[in-house]
């Protein structure tokens, strides 16, 4: 994910659209995508603000519920592989977790 456009640009784009210009015309004028203009107008309408929305996944990753346990296991034995952690975690987690070739756990969720 890239950085958000500056607030000054956001204000100028919305002002341009509010003056009666079209979204595609605003996109060409300010050299941004039409999608950005559309999303910006929707954001202004829904929130009343032009501050960018939070980017990224909310709530952490799939292993966040097991963070303390994983950290403890790695502190005890730093030589564990991901497959070994998956096998140990499968006996501990409520959902099915199994190692697969390529070093990834499946069934986390």
Protein Blocks (a to p, Z undefined) as FASTA:
>chain_A
ZZdddfklmmmmmmmmmnopafklmmmmnopafklmmmmmmmmmmnopabdcdedjehia
fklmmmmmmmmmmmmmmmbcfklmmmmmmmmmmbdcdddehiiaehiZZ
